């Protein structure tokens, strides 16, 4: 059975550093939980219709999958994230001064599929990687309603290779750690039950996943990212550059991340160019031409993708 610490207890920082994840019990009391649930209901009813579409995500049937950046659109959530309950815990766990990076909520409705094993740093690059993720259960969470599992000590391995094949159950738009790596780490996997109001605080490189929700009820959680005040985040073009470089590496089966070479210079063919184009289209809902994919290096290809996005005001 995994140990749950109480806020303020000694050993949180040591455990996080050693294991890559630390579990915290009774982070939010019943009164605060009621306030939080009511605030989320108000946000979804009153604020969500006014925010940019990119600040939320829905399943194919229109069901809400997540609401992003709540603290940017509702002061109540900014005050919550920066309050002592969370900030005191983070300061007790890391050797750097934190600031709020993001705040999201995932209702995980009944029937929602499993989310593949992944690392937060893979999709949210922070330099240096002084970045932790806090996952807070807003109801009792078990394997039956989409429990959260971790591979302890996986943060020591750095950024693992991810591939699209493991993400087909969620529509192919999410990329997970390659199965061979998970097999080697199987003995480090843990999946505790989480009482409502408890939390998991984990390193941005810790591999984790959530199971399917088969409980008949939603499984709501709140997640908050914290990064060091000394860190920097990639610009949109830099982030897209890293994404398209990864597509080239994966679709051309390279053993390194390309930097200055184009798809054609790397030995790609028409079929691989089409696969890269399709992945860009799935991820960003825009796509360069096949000729651009063939001739432009990752940075140039990313600049083209961002330019196409800039022509779409509904996404801004």
C-alpha positions in Angstrom: 0.0 0.0 0.0 1.3 3.4 -1.0 1.9 5.9 1.8 -0.1 9.2 1.8 1.6 12.1 3.6 -0.3 14.8 5.4 0.4 18.5 4.3 3.4 19.8 6.3 4.7 16.4 7.2 8.5 15.9 6.8 9.7 13.6 4.0 7.6 15.0 1.2 10.6 16.5 -0.6 12.8 13.5 -0.1 10.1 11.1 -1.4 9.4 13.3 -4.5 13.1 13.4 -5.3 13.6 9.7 -4.9 10.4 8.3 -6.3 9.3 11.0 -8.7 5.8 11.1 -7.1 4.4 11.7 -3.6 0.9 11.1 -2.5 -0.8 13.6 -0.1 -4.0 13.0 1.9 -6.6 15.5 3.0 -5.1 18.3 1.0 -8.6 19.8 0.6 -11.2 19.5 3.4 -14.9 19.0 2.7 -15.8 22.7 2.9 -13.1 23.6 0.3 -14.2 20.8 -1.9 -17.8 22.1 -1.9 -16.6 25.5 -2.8 -14.4 24.1 -5.6 -17.2 22.0 -7.1 -19.6 25.0 -7.0 -16.9 27.2 -8.7 -16.4 24.6 -11.4 -20.2 24.5 -12.0 -20.3 28.3 -12.3 -17.3 28.3 -14.6 -18.8 25.7 -17.0 -22.1 27.5 -17.0 -21.1 31.1 -17.1 -17.5 31.5 -18.2 -16.7 28.6 -20.5 -19.0 29.9 -23.3 -17.0 33.2 -23.4 -13.5 31.7 -23.6 -11.6 30.9 -26.8 -12.3 27.4 -28.1 -8.7 26.4 -27.8 -9.1 26.7 -24.0 -11.2 23.6 -23.8 -11.3 20.2 -25.5 -14.2 17.9 -26.3 -14.6 14.3 -27.3 -16.0 13.5 -30.7 -19.6 13.4 -29.4 -19.2 16.9 -28.0 -18.8 15.8 -24.4 -16.4 18.0 -22.5 -13.0 16.4 -22.0 -11.1 19.2 -20.2 -11.2 22.9 -19.4 -7.8 24.7 -19.6 -6.3 27.8 -18.1 -9.2 28.4 -15.7 -7.0 30.8 -13.6 -6.7 33.1 -16.6 -10.4 33.6 -17.1 -11.8 33.4 -13.6 -10.0 35.2 -10.6 -11.4 32.7 -8.1 -9.2 30.0 -9.6 -6.1 32.2 -9.7 -6.6 32.9 -6.0 -7.0 29.2 -5.3 -3.9 28.1 -7.2 -1.7 30.8 -5.6 -3.2 30.2 -2.2 -1.3 28.7 0.8 -2.9 25.3 0.5 -1.1 24.6 -2.8 1.9 26.9 -2.6 3.0 25.7 0.8 2.9 22.1 -0.3 4.9 22.8 -3.5 7.5 24.9 -1.6 7.9 22.0 0.9 8.5 19.6 -2.0 10.9 21.4 -4.3 14.1 23.5 -3.9 13.0 26.3 -6.2 10.4 29.1 -6.0 7.2 28.1 -7.8 4.8 29.9 -10.0 1.5 28.6 -11.5 2.0 27.2 -15.0 -1.5 26.0 -15.8 -4.7 25.0 -14.1 -7.1 22.5 -15.8 -10.0 20.2 -14.9 -10.9 16.9 -16.4 -14.4 15.6 -15.7 -13.6 12.2 -17.3 -17.2 11.2 -18.0 -18.4 7.6 -17.8 -17.2 5.6 -20.7 -14.1 7.7 -21.2 -11.1 5.7 -22.5 -7.8 5.1 -20.8 -5.1 7.8 -21.3 -1.8 6.3 -22.5 1.3 6.4 -20.3 3.1 9.7 -20.8 5.3 12.5 -19.3 4.1 16.0 -18.8 7.5 17.4 -20.0 6.8 15.8 -23.4 4.0 18.1 -24.2 4.8 21.1 -21.9 8.6 21.8 -22.4 10.1 23.8 -19.6 13.8 24.8 -19.4 15.3 23.8 -17.1 12.8 21.0 -16.3 12.0 22.4 -12.8 8.3 21.7 -13.2 5.8 19.6 -11.2 2.3 18.5 -11.8 -0.4 18.3 -9.0 -3.4 16.0 -9.6 -6.3 16.5 -7.1 -9.1 14.0 -6.8 -12.5 15.7 -6.5 -14.3 12.4 -5.8 -13.0 9.0 -4.6 -10.8 7.6 -7.4 -10.2 3.9 -7.9 -9.3 1.7 -10.9 -13.0 1.4 -11.7 -13.4 5.1 -12.5 -10.1 5.9 -14.2 -7.4 5.6 -11.5 -4.0 7.2 -11.9 -1.0 4.9 -12.1 2.7 5.9 -11.9 6.0 4.3 -12.7 8.0 5.2 -9.7 11.6 6.5 -10.3 10.9 6.8 -14.1 11.8 10.5 -13.8 15.4 9.5 -13.5 15.5 8.2 -17.1 14.9 11.6 -18.7 12.4 12.0 -21.6 11.3 8.7 -23.0 10.4 8.0 -26.6 6.7 8.4 -27.3 4.7 7.0 -30.2 1.2 7.5 -31.7 0.4 3.8 -31.9 -0.4 3.5 -28.2 -2.9 6.3 -28.4 -5.4 4.9 -30.9 -8.0 4.4 -28.1 -8.2 8.2 -27.6 -8.4 9.1 -31.3 -4.7 9.0 -32.3 -4.2 12.6 -31.1 -2.2 11.7 -28.0 1.2 10.0 -27.9 2.3 7.7 -25.2 5.5 6.1 -24.0 6.5 3.1 -26.1 5.3 -0.2 -24.7 8.7 -1.8 -24.5 9.8 0.8 -22.0 6.7 0.2 -19.8 7.4 -3.5 -19.8 10.9 -2.9 -18.4 9.4 -0.6 -15.8 6.5 -2.9 -14.8 7.7 -3.7 -11.3 7.8 0.1 -10.5 4.1 0.6 -11.4 1.8 1.7 -8.5 -1.9 2.7 -8.6 -3.3 3.6 -5.2 -6.9 4.5 -4.4 -7.4 8.3 -3.9 -9.9 9.6 -1.4 -11.7 12.8 -2.5 -9.5 15.8 -1.6 -6.2 13.9 -1.8 -3.5 14.6 -4.4 -0.6 13.2 -6.3 2.4 15.6 -6.8 4.9 14.4 -9.4 7.9 15.3 -11.4 7.3 16.4 -15.0 9.4 13.4 -16.2 7.5 10.8 -14.2 5.6 8.4 -16.5 2.0 8.0 -15.6 -1.4 7.0 -17.1 -5.1 6.9 -16.2 -7.4 4.0 -16.8 -10.9 4.0 -18.4 -13.9 5.1 -16.5 -16.4 2.2 -16.3 -18.1 3.4 -13.1 -21.3 4.9 -14.5 -20.4 8.3 -13.1 -18.0 11.2 -14.0 -14.6 11.2 -12.3 -13.7 14.9 -11.9 -10.1 16.0 -11.1 -8.3 19.3 -10.9 -4.7 19.6 -12.1 -2.3 22.4 -11.5 1.2 22.8 -13.0 3.9 24.7 -11.2 7.3 25.7 -12.7 10.2 27.5 -11.2 10.2 31.3 -11.5 13.7 30.9 -13.1 12.4 28.7 -15.9 11.4 29.6 -19.4 8.7 28.0 -21.7 9.1 27.5 -25.4 7.4 30.0 -27.7 4.6 28.7 -30.0 7.0 28.4 -32.9 9.6 26.7 -30.8 7.0 24.3 -29.4 5.7 23.4 -32.9 9.3 23.0 -34.1 9.9 20.3 -31.5 6.6 18.6 -32.4 7.2 18.5 -36.2 10.8 17.4 -35.6 9.4 14.5 -33.5 7.0 13.6 -36.3 9.9 13.4 -38.8 11.9 11.3 -36.4 9.1 8.9 -35.7 7.8 8.6 -39.3 11.2 8.3 -40.8 12.4 6.0 -38.0 15.4 8.1 -37.2 17.6 7.5 -34.2 17.9 11.2 -33.5 15.8 14.4 -33.5 16.4 16.2 -36.9 17.5 19.9 -36.6 18.5 21.5 -39.9 17.6 18.8 -42.4 14.3 18.6 -44.3 12.1 15.5 -44.8 13.6 14.9 -48.3 17.2 15.4 -47.1 16.5 12.8 -44.5 15.5 10.3 -47.1 11.8 10.4 -46.8 9.4 9.4 -49.5 5.9 10.4 -50.6 4.2 8.0 -48.1 6.2 9.3 -45.1 5.5 12.9 -46.2 1.8 12.2 -46.2 2.0 10.7 -42.7 3.7 13.8 -41.4 1.1 16.0 -43.2 -1.7 14.0 -41.7 -0.3 14.2 -38.2 0.1 18.0 -38.4 -3.4 18.2 -39.7 -4.8 16.1 -36.8 -2.8 18.1 -34.2 -3.3 21.6 -35.5 -6.2 21.4 -38.0 -4.0 23.1 -40.6 -1.3 21.6 -42.8 1.5 22.8 -45.1 1.6 21.4 -48.6 3.4 18.2 -49.4 6.2 20.2 -51.1 6.7 22.4 -48.0 6.9 19.3 -45.8 9.5 17.8 -48.2 11.7 20.9 -48.4 11.5 22.8 -45.1 13.6 21.9 -42.0 11.7 21.6 -38.7 12.0 25.3 -37.8 10.8 26.4 -41.3 8.0 23.9 -41.2 6.9 25.1 -37.8 6.9 28.7 -39.0 4.6 27.7 -41.8 2.2 25.9 -39.4 2.1 28.9 -37.1 1.5 31.2 -40.0 -1.5 29.1 -41.1 -2.8 29.1 -37.6 -2.5 32.9 -37.5 -4.9 33.1 -40.5 -7.5 31.4 -38.4 -8.9 34.0 -36.0 -11.4 31.4 -34.5 -8.4 29.6 -33.0 -7.0 32.7 -31.3 
